[in-house]
């Protein structure tokens, strides 16, 4: 009985755990896996939702955007080449790129950014999607941003300007206080003379501040016309100053609540940067270190120092896939992710709802294509079948299902 419970609990744990790599049973899609140079067509795939994923349940199979494209291409290839032996291999990102460079694999169907550097090493299919390089970060715990409020106030009201306004306001208060104190017989407060000197002092100070700021308007508390005119002039100046100050305060409060939390390159300084190993985002970070470093170090030394947290970032953490990258972001304080918008947006919405923010600000465009071995004989056919499916309404429907209507 105990053994049965142990097996049941273990099975439940495995089913409930989130896979971050493809099931081994999916890594060979051929009855005959023996290598045949003329008839074997090897395809590399890796876990990269929403492009390459696997279904849940007792029967495990592939799914995802890239898999839909590949399914159509595969069907058309096998129609024209019945003897073609197609083999699916599960390779990590860098392994797949190296296999394309060496020519030991024919095609990579996982998302792969078309770059000038890569085009010198292997071939690409037509572009099937355009994503971008963006930042992602943890959603702030509080909607009220005191830093933004302070920044708004200090930007519109520097110290010198504040001292000038405060001096004018105090001068107006002091003028009204003096006029009231020296003309108590003309001040229409019946019991004011019966109060102690301290009570009269407090009353006059408070009313001078309230009248100067416009909160109270006792301009006709005096019987003399000249004093009424004087208090009206002070009231006008005081209300103008108060209105200016409160408008700036309101703007600061509004900015702190509806603040745009988007970050830029300067905001990433001295923070932990997280990305996927070998990706274009990883190379972007290293290039940033190259641009920032002004020393006489060699390129190798700069890259080594940047990776070992000796440069502009507090550290650079790497993971094998984007889900692991976002998991690290969710658990690590003062960290920022740089990566592919399409994959980060999908994963954050489905696995970290209301916890992470993926920016829309583009750092660099990332056109996606299938990686192809140089001089691949099926290249033109693959491009033809790829364009067939991209023009089909099913592709638009699949994109909207993954990213939402109107996302592309």
Helices and strands as residue ranges (DSSP letters): H 2-16, G 24-26, E 40-45, E 53-54, E 62-63, H 65-80, E 85-90, H 93-102, E 107-108, H 116-119, E 123-124, E 129-138, H 146-156, H 159-182, G 184-186, H 197-213, G 219-221, H 225-257, G 265-268, E 272-276, H 280-292, H 299-307, E 315-319, H 322-331, E 335-340, H 341-351, E 356-358, E 364-368, E 371-372, H 379-390, H 393-403
